Amino acid sequence: MNQKEADHAIETICQKGCLDVSRIIDWMKQGEWPPEVSALNNEERRWVLAELQAIMAVYDHP
């Protein structure tokens, strides 16, 4: 796994703010991948999704 690229995708997505991150999580759950993860493989995309969900859990996002 390209940890550096995955971490960069998370940072880029999180800079958009909570509302956008929540939307992106919902899209990713449906298999829609935002441009920030387009260069990642499926394993890395799933990892990014899991990390975003963990981050947003602090804000009570399902």
N, C-alpha and C positions, 0 to 999 in steps of 0.2 A: 504494500500500500504506500502511496505517495503521501506521507503524513503532512509534508510541507504544503502541498497543493490543497489537501483537504482542510487543513487549518486555515489557509488563506480564504477558501470558500466560506467557511464559517464566519470569519472576521468580516468579510465583505457583506455577507447577508445580515449579520447582526448590526452593522452600521446603518442599515435601513430603518431600524426602529421596530418596536414590538409588534405593531399592527402588521407591517409587511412580513416580518418573520413568521407570524402566525399564519398568514396567507400562504407563504411559501411552504410551510410545514404541511398545510392542508393539500396543496398541489402535489407535493412530493409523495404524500400518502396515496395519492391517486395515480402515481406513476408519471406525473408531469415534472420535468426537470428544468429548473431555472438556468439561465445562462451561466451563473456562477459555478455550477457543477458540471457543465457540459464537457469539460476536458477530463472528468473523473470517470473511472470505471464503475460498474454496478456496486461492487463491494464498498468502494469509497463513498459513493452516493448514499448508500444505506447507512454508513457510519456517520456521514454528515447529518443525515436526517435524525439519527438517534441522538447525536450531540445537541442538535437544535432543540429537540424535544426535551432533553435533560435541562438545557438552559432555560427554556420557557416554562418548565414545571415550577420554577420559582415564582412565576407570575400566574400560576393556576391555569395554564393553557393545557387542554387535554392532549 
